[in-house]
Amino acid sequence: MGIGQERYQVTIPYRLELETRARKEFLDLPKEAARMLAAVLDDLCRNPRPPGSKKLLGIEGYRVRKGDYRVLYAVEDSRKIISVYRIGHRREVYRRK
């Protein structure tokens, strides 16, 4: 590259999709928790595997924590989609219903 020519890496953000159950769980959260997790969801669009995220064992997807709350999601890199399937308190989010 010549003088004055800089290389910029452009990253296309991922699209976030909340499954029906996750949407309901998010709307049922206390306001402070919902505000805190809204920022987490926004950050996931830019980085689907942020520092501190963990790959889940036994089921597909990842987990990110914020305080006592968890967001469980799957990443589809080929289509740039993050599918959130559970949002909730840590004592409830891993239980199957």
Buried (B, 14 or more C-beta within 10 A) or exposed (E): EEEEEEEEEEEEEBEBBBBEBBEEBBEEBEEEBBEBBEEBBEEBEEEBBEEEBEEBEEEEBBBBBBEEBBBBBBBEEEEBBBBBBBBBBEEEBBEEE
